[in-house]
């Protein structure tokens, strides 16, 4: 670590709220606080940037403090930057994943993941408009990371049969590079023992909470949609409005999702449960239009520093942070207790 990186990390970590991993806040409030903290303290978490590195250190500290076996996984990657004159520049960087493990006894594994990087500006004409150092990424994806941390806190002492791995992925916005690096690092035997991957991404802006399965795994075996169906049943029993993609776009079959880190696992033949908030009934029916809210022009806050921040989103969506954290946790906590063997199915 360079001296500059070390000083940045120490300065940011010095502002961690006291008792952040051990206080008595209810899980949803704790998750919402984590969302706010990550967005405000680590804006511009671009893959390879110092603030991504500092955010990874923070997540490592948080997960370690809960008693998890925690380590970081560094990996090299790259992207092409396009200048206004269409000249391309290849840029090399190092990103990292943060991996926290709660060992089980069965030898089988469930992965719970969320990416923590924010979007990198890829084109000169988008500077200041999409991605970049000013992007707080409250929705995308401090929201998913906050809920992942709350799940880790709540499950830290659960008597699981299957190993739980909480993974904060880097470089998702460059093409799911972190989740692919994680999978590439696994021995074939561990891949085959991975029962399920649960992905959390962009839980706030969207009109509706969705749970979806993987396109490839369901096509190969409809039983790969069992986690989605169980999550929907739990939501219905709890009176929570959670849905699946209705299948209005031919490229995105009903009940399946896309475009986040679960895709790496789906392509590897591992069943997935993708949890997100968007609106699959709007626009082209491809899930890219998140909301019909008039205050969000174009219907999406993704990668927009003018909207995806603590000043704007909570103003447009009052109470949304706590509500979505509460709904997601109420579904996923019993789901994971059951899936991990800590609690038998009713």
Secondary structure as the mmCIF struct_conf table of DSSP 4:
data_model
#
loop_
_struct_conf.conf_type_id
_struct_conf.id
_struct_conf.beg_label_comp_id
_struct_conf.beg_label_asym_id
_struct_conf.beg_label_seq_id
_struct_conf.end_label_comp_id
_struct_conf.end_label_asym_id
_struct_conf.end_label_seq_id
HELX_RH_AL_P HELX_RH_AL_P1 UNK A 3 UNK A 13
TURN_TY1_P TURN_TY1_P1 UNK A 14 UNK A 15
HELX_LH_PP_P HELX_LH_PP_P1 UNK A 16 UNK A 17
TURN_TY1_P TURN_TY1_P2 UNK A 18 UNK A 22
BEND BEND1 UNK A 23 UNK A 23
HELX_RH_AL_P HELX_RH_AL_P2 UNK A 27 UNK A 41
BEND BEND2 UNK A 42 UNK A 42
STRN STRN1 UNK A 46 UNK A 46
TURN_TY1_P TURN_TY1_P3 UNK A 47 UNK A 48
BEND BEND3 UNK A 49 UNK A 49
HELX_RH_AL_P HELX_RH_AL_P3 UNK A 50 UNK A 65
TURN_TY1_P TURN_TY1_P4 UNK A 66 UNK A 67
STRN STRN2 UNK A 69 UNK A 82
TURN_TY1_P TURN_TY1_P5 UNK A 84 UNK A 85
BEND BEND4 UNK A 86 UNK A 86
STRN STRN3 UNK A 88 UNK A 102
BEND BEND5 UNK A 105 UNK A 107
STRN STRN4 UNK A 109 UNK A 115
STRN STRN5 UNK A 118 UNK A 118
HELX_LH_PP_P HELX_LH_PP_P2 UNK A 119 UNK A 121
STRN STRN6 UNK A 123 UNK A 123
HELX_RH_3T_P HELX_RH_3T_P1 UNK A 124 UNK A 126
TURN_TY1_P TURN_TY1_P6 UNK A 127 UNK A 129
BEND BEND6 UNK A 130 UNK A 132
TURN_TY1_P TURN_TY1_P7 UNK A 133 UNK A 134
HELX_RH_PI_P HELX_RH_PI_P1 UNK A 138 UNK A 142
HELX_RH_AL_P HELX_RH_AL_P4 UNK A 143 UNK A 155
TURN_TY1_P TURN_TY1_P8 UNK A 156 UNK A 157
BEND BEND7 UNK A 161 UNK A 162
STRN STRN7 UNK A 163 UNK A 169
BEND BEND8 UNK A 170 UNK A 170
HELX_RH_3T_P HELX_RH_3T_P2 UNK A 172 UNK A 174
TURN_TY1_P TURN_TY1_P9 UNK A 175 UNK A 175
BEND BEND9 UNK A 176 UNK A 176
HELX_RH_AL_P HELX_RH_AL_P5 UNK A 177 UNK A 184
TURN_TY1_P TURN_TY1_P10 UNK A 185 UNK A 185
BEND BEND10 UNK A 186 UNK A 186
HELX_RH_AL_P HELX_RH_AL_P6 UNK A 188 UNK A 192
TURN_TY1_P TURN_TY1_P11 UNK A 193 UNK A 193
STRN STRN8 UNK A 194 UNK A 201
BEND BEND11 UNK A 204 UNK A 207
STRN STRN9 UNK A 208 UNK A 212
STRN STRN10 UNK A 213 UNK A 213
HELX_RH_AL_P HELX_RH_AL_P7 UNK A 215 UNK A 220
HELX_RH_3T_P HELX_RH_3T_P3 UNK A 222 UNK A 225
HELX_RH_AL_P HELX_RH_AL_P8 UNK A 226 UNK A 238
TURN_TY1_P TURN_TY1_P12 UNK A 239 UNK A 239
STRN STRN11 UNK A 242 UNK A 243
BEND BEND12 UNK A 249 UNK A 249
TURN_TY1_P TURN_TY1_P13 UNK A 250 UNK A 251
BEND BEND13 UNK A 252 UNK A 252
TURN_TY1_P TURN_TY1_P14 UNK A 254 UNK A 255
STRN STRN12 UNK A 256 UNK A 256
BEND BEND14 UNK A 259 UNK A 260
TURN_TY1_P TURN_TY1_P15 UNK A 261 UNK A 261
HELX_RH_AL_P HELX_RH_AL_P9 UNK A 262 UNK A 267
TURN_TY1_P TURN_TY1_P16 UNK A 268 UNK A 269
STRN STRN13 UNK A 272 UNK A 278
TURN_TY1_P TURN_TY1_P17 UNK A 280 UNK A 281
BEND BEND15 UNK A 282 UNK A 282
TURN_TY1_P TURN_TY1_P18 UNK A 283 UNK A 284
BEND BEND16 UNK A 285 UNK A 287
TURN_TY1_P TURN_TY1_P19 UNK A 294 UNK A 295
BEND BEND17 UNK A 296 UNK A 296
HELX_RH_3T_P HELX_RH_3T_P4 UNK A 297 UNK A 299
TURN_TY1_P TURN_TY1_P20 UNK A 302 UNK A 303
TURN_TY1_P TURN_TY1_P21 UNK A 305 UNK A 307
BEND BEND18 UNK A 308 UNK A 309
TURN_TY1_P TURN_TY1_P22 UNK A 310 UNK A 312
HELX_RH_AL_P HELX_RH_AL_P10 UNK A 313 UNK A 316
BEND BEND19 UNK A 317 UNK A 317
TURN_TY1_P TURN_TY1_P23 UNK A 318 UNK A 319
HELX_RH_AL_P HELX_RH_AL_P11 UNK A 320 UNK A 339
TURN_TY1_P TURN_TY1_P24 UNK A 340 UNK A 341
BEND BEND20 UNK A 342 UNK A 343
#
